[in-house]
Amino acid sequence: MAQLIQRTAQSIDDMWHSIWHDSSRAEKVLIAIVLLVTGLAIPVVPIVWIARIIAN
């Protein structure tokens, strides 16, 4: 079970890196605005932070 959680966290971390770190500044602003407008920033950001902690 612990390996499943770590693999899932690693996948979330990899996805976050591919979306966020490979994006231009304009794309980052657009992503942030969409998350804030839709209200997804509230659940998404903590999930990504927790996944990064578990993955590392």
N, C-alpha and C positions, 0 to 999 in steps of 0.2 A: 504493500500500500504506500509506503514511504517513497519507493521508487516511482510509482505512478504520479504522486504529487510533485516530486522533483522534476520529472519529465514534462509534466503539464506546465509547471512554473518556467522551465527552460524554454518551452515552446512559446509561451506568452512573452518572455523576455526577448527571444529571437524575433518574434513578430513586431514587437515594439521597436527594436533596433532597426529592422528593415523599413518600417513605416516612418519613424521619426528621424533617425540619423541620416537616411538617404534622401531626405526631402529638402527642398529649397526653403528659404525663409518664408516666401509667400505661401507655400504649401503647408508649412507648420502653422502659420496664422490662420489659414482656412480650416485646418483640422481642429485647432483650438476653438475657433468660433462655432463650428458645427457641434463640437462636444458641449460647449456652454449653452448654445441655443436649444439643443435637444435635451439638455439636462443629463446627458450621459457622463459628463465630467465627474459628477459626484460619485457614481459607482466605479467608473473605469480607472481613474487615477489611483485610488487606493489599491485596487486589485493589481495593477501593474507594479506599484511599489512593493507590495507583499510578494508578488511573483519574482521580482528581481532579487529580493532578500533571500527567498528560498532557493532560487537558482544558483546564487553565489554561495 
